[in-house]
Amino acid sequence: MILTARTLTAALAGVLLAGTSTALAAPDLGKQACAQEARRLCPKEMGSFSRKRVEACMIVKINQTSPICHSAMLRIKAEREAMAKPQPSAAATGKP
């Protein structure tokens, strides 16, 4: 299967925007700005069509990104870290 640049761009946009609450509210310009940079910095991960792999690669290479993409990747990194933290149980907080 031969993938064109347009196909990869569309796939990355879908990968980076899929599953985010901000995507439902309004287009995220930072994530859209990362599409070209992801093709350049993370071509192997782009070929996998895995949002998590592309995001992880871009976070590792965050210092090589543009300011707008850098900001978007910091936001994604913070979201990932927040999701990874265990949520306190009702018994631990004393709240029902």
C-alpha positions in Angstrom: 0.0 0.0 0.0 1.5 3.3 -1.1 0.7 6.3 1.2 0.8 9.8 -0.2 1.8 12.9 1.8 -1.8 14.0 1.8 -2.9 10.6 3.2 -0.2 10.8 6.0 -1.2 14.4 6.8 -4.9 13.4 7.1 -3.9 10.4 9.2 -1.8 12.4 11.6 -4.5 15.0 12.0 -6.9 12.2 12.8 -4.5 10.5 15.1 -3.6 13.7 17.1 -7.2 14.9 17.3 -8.9 11.7 18.0 -10.1 11.1 21.5 -9.5 14.6 22.8 -12.2 16.7 24.4 -10.8 19.9 22.8 -11.2 18.4 19.4 -15.0 18.3 20.0 -15.1 21.9 21.2 -13.0 23.6 18.5 -10.1 22.8 16.2 -6.8 22.7 18.0 -4.3 24.7 16.0 -1.3 23.5 17.9 -2.0 19.9 17.1 -2.7 20.8 13.5 0.7 22.6 13.4 2.4 19.4 14.6 1.3 17.4 11.6 4.2 18.4 9.4 6.7 18.2 12.2 5.5 14.7 13.2 6.1 13.5 9.6 9.7 14.9 9.8 10.5 13.9 13.4 8.6 10.6 13.8 8.1 9.0 10.4 8.2 5.4 11.8 5.5 6.2 14.3 3.4 8.0 11.7 3.4 4.8 9.6 2.0 2.9 12.6 -1.2 5.1 12.6 -1.0 5.0 16.5 -1.9 8.2 18.2 -0.1 7.1 21.4 3.1 6.3 19.5 3.1 9.5 17.6 2.4 11.6 20.7 5.1 9.7 22.7 7.7 10.3 19.9 6.8 14.0 19.7 7.0 14.4 23.5 10.5 12.8 23.4 11.5 15.2 20.6 9.6 18.2 22.0 12.7 20.5 22.0 12.9 20.1 18.2 9.4 21.4 17.6 8.0 24.9 16.8 6.7 27.0 19.6 3.1 26.3 18.7 3.6 22.6 18.4 5.7 22.6 21.6 2.8 24.1 23.5 0.4 21.5 22.2 2.8 18.7 23.1 3.2 20.1 26.6 -0.6 20.1 27.0 -0.8 16.4 25.7 2.0 15.4 28.1 0.2 17.0 31.0 -3.0 15.2 30.0 -1.2 11.9 29.9 0.4 12.4 33.3 -2.9 13.4 34.8 -4.6 10.2 33.4 -1.7 8.1 34.7 -2.1 9.2 38.3 -4.3 6.9 40.3 -7.6 8.5 41.3 -8.2 8.6 45.1 -10.9 6.2 46.1 -14.0 7.4 48.1 -12.7 5.6 51.2 -9.3 7.4 51.0 -10.9 10.9 50.7 -13.7 10.3 53.2 -16.3 11.3 50.6 -19.0 9.0 49.4 
